Amino acid sequence: MKKLVTFILVLCLVLGMGTVAFADEIEYKDHSEVVIIKNFTKNGDIPNTEFTFTIGKGRGERDGEIIDAPDLTSSLIITVKGEEEKGTGTIALPKVDEDGFSGVGVYTYEITEENSNIAGVTYDGKRILKIYVFNNEDGEGYIRVPVLLNADEKEKSEGFENSFNTGTLTIYKEVTGNMGDKQRKFDITVTLTAPEGRKVTAPIYVGGGTNNPHTFGEDGELEIELNLAHGEDITISNIPYGVTYEVTETLPEDLLDYKGPVIDYSDENKVIDELDEGEESDRVIVTNQKDISIETGINLDNAPYIAILAVAIGGLALFLIRRRMAVNL
């Protein structure tokens, strides 16, 4: 038994040494460019979206000393198509010559994503690009190996991460009161406003389908006209996070005797954002009320009748008194 355990330990040691040796023998190939990946997670529809990156000045290091680093392209644009959730862009790497990398060393660059201010889109920060230049020991020349790291330079980065999030807004109509017309359609206006400093590029859908989408104007607003009767509702969807909303109702002259409208918002801030657990949509209830007094009898002037009744009661009392006096006699 002891011999078996010893054999297993020796085997594990040999395999471990083999693994280390194998890791040290990784063959690197020269890279003429570096591919930057953009991952774009979407919770909603958005058209082709461009992401812009700036590449800062580089810094080189060789044997603990700072050396010059050649400039890379100053900007990079990655486009993610509407139906996709991933895009790529390439950065050309300079050669190792008098106009490029001066020789072996580590060259560091900072890549920063710009905020394009599109409503509903979250933007990433920065990444660190390191270019390792070392001698080609299997031949002449050099090998360039790019490595993209997270901002803290502790872990390798898989690219830039972005997301697009949307919510929905449901409008409900209620008519109350004993004379409220529950078949009558009421005109309701929903005004959507883009977050300050941002633009809405996403199509806005009214009702269940995606046909005839609505789009925001250059002023950053979108007005949607609805026509609802009691018990009806309609949902506006694909609204980017951060968009605010306002609901109004205008009554025609023949409906001015209705009370209201009373407009009840489920979110007092009136902003499309992440919902609480169990909620499916922001909600707005628009209520109108109409009541009238119902006549249950005929109104009469009671004063004459009260006077006659009083005289009758007085006469009856006098009759009873005289009768009693007569009996006593």
C-alpha positions in Angstrom: 0.0 0.0 0.0 2.8 2.4 0.9 4.6 1.6 -2.4 1.4 2.5 -4.3 1.0 5.8 -2.5 4.6 6.6 -3.2 4.2 5.8 -6.9 1.2 8.1 -7.2 3.0 11.0 -5.5 6.0 10.6 -7.8 3.6 10.4 -10.9 1.9 13.6 -9.8 5.2 15.4 -9.3 6.4 14.3 -12.8 3.1 15.4 -14.4 3.3 18.7 -12.6 6.8 19.4 -13.8 5.7 18.4 -17.3 2.9 20.9 -17.1 5.3 23.7 -16.1 7.7 22.8 -18.8 4.9 22.8 -21.4 3.7 26.3 -20.2 7.2 27.6 -20.6 7.3 26.3 -24.2 4.3 28.3 -25.5 5.0 29.5 -29.0 4.0 33.1 -29.7 3.3 34.4 -33.1 3.8 37.9 -34.3 0.7 40.1 -34.5 0.3 43.0 -37.0 -2.9 44.1 -35.4 -5.0 43.8 -32.2 -8.8 43.0 -32.3 -11.0 44.9 -29.8 -14.3 43.2 -29.0 -17.5 45.0 -28.1 -20.2 43.0 -26.3 -23.5 44.7 -26.4 -26.3 43.1 -24.3 -29.7 44.3 -25.4 -33.0 44.3 -23.6 -35.0 45.9 -26.4 -34.6 46.9 -30.1 -32.1 49.5 -31.1 -30.7 50.3 -34.6 -27.1 50.1 -35.6 -25.1 51.7 -32.8 -21.6 53.1 -33.1 -19.1 53.1 -30.2 -16.1 55.3 -30.3 -12.8 54.8 -28.5 -9.8 57.1 -28.0 -6.3 55.7 -27.7 -4.0 57.7 -25.6 -0.2 58.3 -25.9 1.9 55.2 -25.3 4.6 54.6 -22.8 7.5 52.1 -23.3 9.7 50.4 -20.8 12.9 48.5 -21.3 15.2 47.2 -18.6 13.4 49.4 -16.0 13.8 52.6 -18.1 11.1 54.6 -19.9 11.4 54.7 -23.6 9.4 56.3 -26.4 6.4 54.5 -27.7 5.0 55.0 -31.2 1.5 56.4 -31.7 -1.3 54.1 -32.5 -4.4 55.2 -34.3 -6.0 58.0 -32.2 -9.6 56.7 -32.4 -11.5 53.5 -33.1 -15.2 53.0 -34.1 -17.0 49.8 -33.6 -20.5 49.3 -35.0 -22.9 46.8 -33.5 -25.7 46.0 -35.9 -29.3 46.2 -34.8 -29.9 42.4 -34.6 -26.5 41.6 -33.2 -24.9 41.8 -29.8 -21.3 41.8 -30.7 -18.9 43.9 -32.8 -15.2 44.1 -33.4 -12.6 46.7 -34.4 -8.9 46.4 -35.2 -5.9 48.5 -34.3 -2.9 48.2 -36.6 0.4 47.7 -34.7 3.5 49.6 -35.8 6.5 47.6 -37.1 9.7 47.3 -35.2 11.8 49.9 -37.0 12.8 53.6 -36.8 9.2 54.7 -37.3 7.6 52.2 -35.0 8.7 50.2 -31.9 12.4 50.9 -31.2 13.1 47.3 -30.1 12.3 44.9 -27.3 10.2 46.2 -24.4 6.7 46.6 -23.0 4.6 49.3 -24.6 1.4 50.5 -22.7 -1.6 52.3 -24.1 -4.9 53.4 -22.5 -8.1 52.8 -24.5 -11.1 54.8 -23.3 -14.7 54.4 -24.5 -16.5 57.7 -25.2 -20.0 58.3 -24.0 -22.2 58.8 -27.1 -25.2 59.8 -24.8 -27.7 57.3 -26.3 -30.6 56.9 -23.9 -30.8 53.4 -22.3 -27.2 52.5 -23.1 -24.7 52.0 -20.3 -21.1 52.8 -21.3 -17.9 51.0 -20.2 -14.7 52.7 -18.9 -11.2 52.1 -20.0 -8.9 49.2 -20.8 -5.1 48.9 -20.8 -3.4 47.6 -24.0 0.1 46.2 -23.5 2.3 45.3 -26.5 5.1 43.0 -25.7 7.9 43.1 -28.2 10.7 40.5 -27.9 13.2 38.8 -30.0 12.2 36.0 -32.3 14.5 33.2 -31.0 13.5 30.9 -33.9 14.6 33.4 -36.5 15.4 37.0 -37.3 13.3 40.0 -36.2 10.8 40.5 -33.4 7.5 39.2 -32.2 4.7 41.6 -31.2 2.2 40.2 -28.7 -0.8 42.4 -27.7 -2.6 41.8 -24.4 -5.8 43.7 -23.4 -6.2 44.2 -19.6 -8.8 45.6 -17.3 -8.3 49.1 -15.9 -6.5 47.8 -12.8 -4.1 45.8 -15.0 -4.7 42.7 -12.9 -6.8 40.6 -15.2 -7.1 40.0 -18.9 -10.1 41.7 -20.5 -12.5 40.0 -22.9 -13.4 43.4 -24.4 -15.7 46.3 -23.7 -19.1 45.6 -22.1 -22.3 47.6 -22.8 -26.0 47.1 -22.3 -29.2 48.6 -23.6 -32.3 48.5 -21.3 -35.9 49.4 -22.0 -39.2 49.4 -20.1 -42.9 49.7 -20.8 -45.7 52.1 -19.9 -49.3 50.9 -19.7 -52.2 53.4 -19.8 -55.5 52.4 -18.2 -58.9 54.2 -18.6 -61.6 54.2 -16.0 -65.1 55.9 -16.0 -67.0 56.0 -12.8 -70.3 57.5 -11.5 -74.0 56.7 -12.1 -74.0 58.7 -15.4 -70.5 57.9 -16.7 -70.6 56.8 -20.3 -68.5 53.6 -20.4 -68.7 53.3 -24.1 -67.4 56.8 -24.9 -63.8 57.1 -26.1 -61.6 59.7 -24.3 -58.6 61.4 -25.9 -55.4 60.9 -24.0 -51.9 62.2 -24.8 -48.7 60.6 -23.6 -45.6 62.8 -23.9 -42.2 61.0 -23.7 -39.1 63.1 -23.0 -35.5 62.0 -23.5 -33.1 62.3 -20.6 -31.3 65.6 -20.5 -28.3 65.5 -22.7 -29.2 62.2 -24.3 -30.9 61.2 -27.5 -33.3 58.4 -28.2 -32.6 56.3 -31.2 -34.7 53.3 -30.3 -38.1 52.8 -32.0 -41.1 53.2 -29.7 -43.9 50.6 -30.1 -47.6 51.4 -29.3 -49.7 48.3 -28.7 -48.6 44.7 -29.2 -46.9 44.9 -32.6 -43.7 46.4 -33.9 -45.3 47.8 -37.1 -45.4 51.6 -37.6 -42.9 52.4 -34.8 -42.8 56.0 -33.4 -39.6 58.0 -33.3 -38.5 60.9 -31.2 -38.2 64.3 -32.7 -35.1 66.5 -32.8 -36.4 68.3 -29.7 -36.1 65.1 -27.7 -39.9 64.6 -27.3 -42.5 62.2 -28.7 -46.3 62.7 -28.3 -48.5 59.7 -28.6 -52.3 60.1 -29.0 -54.5 57.4 -27.5 -58.3 56.9 -27.7 -59.6 54.7 -24.8 -62.9 53.8 -23.3 -63.6 52.5 -19.8 -61.8 49.2 -19.1 -59.4 49.6 -22.0 -55.7 49.8 -21.8 -52.7 50.1 -24.1 -49.0 49.5 -23.6 -46.1 51.6 -25.0 -43.0 49.5 -25.2 -39.2 49.6 -26.0 -38.9 52.9 -24.0 -35.2 53.4 -23.0 -34.3 53.7 -19.4 -34.2 57.4 -18.2 -37.1 58.6 -20.4 -39.7 60.5 -18.5 -43.4 60.6 -19.3 -46.4 62.8 -18.8 -50.1 61.9 -19.4 -52.8 64.4 -20.1 -56.5 64.3 -21.1 -58.5 67.0 -22.9 -62.3 66.9 -22.5 -64.5 68.2 -25.3 -67.3 70.7 -24.5 -70.0 68.0 -24.3 -68.0 66.2 -21.5 -67.2 69.2 -19.3 -69.7 68.0 -16.7 -67.4 65.1 -16.0 -65.1 65.4 -13.0 -61.4 64.9 -13.6 -59.4 63.6 -15.1 -57.7 62.1 -12.0 -54.4 60.7 -13.2 -52.7 58.2 -11.0 -49.0 57.3 -11.6 -47.5 54.1 -10.2 -44.1 55.8 -10.2 -44.4 59.3 -8.8 -41.1 60.2 -10.5 -42.6 59.3 -13.9 -39.3 57.8 -15.2 -38.8 54.6 -17.1 -36.3 52.5 -15.1 -35.7 49.1 -13.5 -38.9 47.9 -11.9 -39.4 46.4 -8.5 -39.7 42.7 -8.2 -43.2 41.5 -9.3 -43.9 44.6 -11.5 -44.2 44.2 -15.2 -44.7 47.8 -16.3 -45.0 51.4 -15.2 -48.8 52.1 -14.9 -51.0 55.2 -15.3 -54.7 55.2 -14.6 -56.8 58.0 -16.0 -60.2 58.3 -14.3 -63.3 60.4 -15.1 -66.5 60.6 -13.0 -70.0 61.8 -13.7 -72.9 61.7 -11.3 -76.3 63.3 -11.2 -79.0 63.6 -8.4 -81.9 61.3 -9.0 -85.4 62.7 -8.2 -87.4 60.2 -6.1 -90.6 62.3 -5.6 -92.5 65.5 -6.4 -91.4 68.6 -4.5 -94.4 70.5 -3.0 -94.8 73.6 -0.9 -95.7 72.1 2.5 -96.5 75.3 4.4 -100.3 75.5 3.5 -100.7 71.8 4.4 -98.9 72.3 7.7 -101.2 75.2 8.6 -104.4 73.2 7.7 -103.0 70.3 9.8 -102.5 72.6 12.7 -106.0 74.0 12.5 -107.4 70.5 12.3 -105.5 69.4 15.4 -106.6 72.5 17.2 -110.3 72.0 16.3 -110.1 68.3 17.4 -108.6 69.3 20.7 -111.3 71.9 21.3 -114.0 69.3 20.4 -112.6 66.8 22.9 -112.5 69.4 25.7 -116.1 70.5 25.2 -117.2 66.9 25.1 -115.6 66.1 28.3 -117.1 69.2 30.0 -120.5 68.1 28.8 -120.1 64.7 30.2 -119.0 66.1 33.6 -122.2 68.2 33.8 
